């Protein structure tokens, strides 16, 4: 078994003072530097203009839309019938 806790000790911490900030260095003169190399002007190319794709017709383009919906409905009916016979 542990005995009673001893009383807490007072702890102190020493905080060092910050040193004086340095003075800013004087501005540097750039008198003896070489001039920048001039960049030759680049030829500005025109962006490619978007064009419509050429009209390529497929055989499905000539099928009327109601016929497509009818074929989709018929295939869904056949799928449901096969699922019904599978689970019964």
C-alpha positions in Angstrom: 0.0 0.0 0.0 1.1 3.5 -0.7 1.4 6.1 2.0 -0.1 9.6 1.9 1.1 11.9 -0.9 3.8 14.3 0.1 2.9 18.0 -0.2 3.7 19.6 -3.6 7.0 21.5 -3.9 7.1 25.1 -5.2 8.9 25.1 -8.5 10.4 28.1 -10.2 11.7 28.5 -13.7 14.3 31.0 -14.9 13.5 32.8 -18.0 16.4 34.2 -19.9 16.1 37.7 -21.3 16.1 38.1 -25.0 19.2 39.7 -26.6 18.9 43.1 -28.3 17.8 42.8 -31.9 20.6 43.5 -34.5 20.5 46.7 -36.5 19.4 46.3 -40.1 22.3 46.1 -42.6 22.6 49.0 -45.0 21.1 48.6 -48.4 23.4 47.0 -50.9 24.1 48.8 -54.1 23.9 46.6 -57.2 26.1 48.8 -59.4 28.5 46.1 -60.7 26.0 43.5 -61.8 25.5 42.4 -65.4 22.4 43.4 -67.3 19.7 40.8 -67.8 19.8 38.9 -71.1 16.9 40.0 -73.3 14.4 37.3 -74.2 13.6 37.2 -77.9 9.9 37.7 -78.6 8.1 34.5 -79.1 5.7 34.0 -82.0 2.2 33.9 -80.6 0.4 30.9 -82.2 -3.3 31.2 -82.7 -5.2 28.6 -80.6 -6.8 25.9 -82.6 -10.4 26.6 -83.3 -12.8 23.9 -82.3 -14.6 22.5 -85.3 -17.7 20.3 -85.4 -16.9 16.7 -86.0 -17.9 15.4 -89.4 -21.3 13.9 -89.6 -20.8 10.2 -89.8 -24.1 8.4 -89.8 -24.5 4.9 -88.5 -27.3 2.5 -89.3 -28.8 3.1 -85.8 -29.4 6.7 -86.6 -32.2 5.7 -88.9 -34.1 3.7 -86.2 -37.0 5.6 -84.8 -36.8 6.4 -81.1 -40.1 4.6 -80.1 -38.7 1.4 -81.6 -35.6 1.7 -79.4 -37.7 2.2 -76.3 -39.9 -0.7 -77.3 -36.8 -3.0 -77.7 -35.6 -1.9 -74.3 -39.0 -2.6 -72.7 -39.1 -6.0 -74.3 -35.6 -6.9 -73.1 -36.6 -5.8 -69.6 -39.7 -8.0 -69.7 -37.7 -11.0 -70.9 -35.1 -10.4 -68.1 -37.9 -10.2 -65.4 -39.5 -13.4 -66.8 -36.2 -15.3 -66.6 -35.7 -14.1 -63.0 -39.2 -15.1 -62.1 -38.7 -18.6 -63.5 -35.3 -18.9 -61.8 -36.6 -18.1 -58.3 -39.8 -20.2 -58.6 
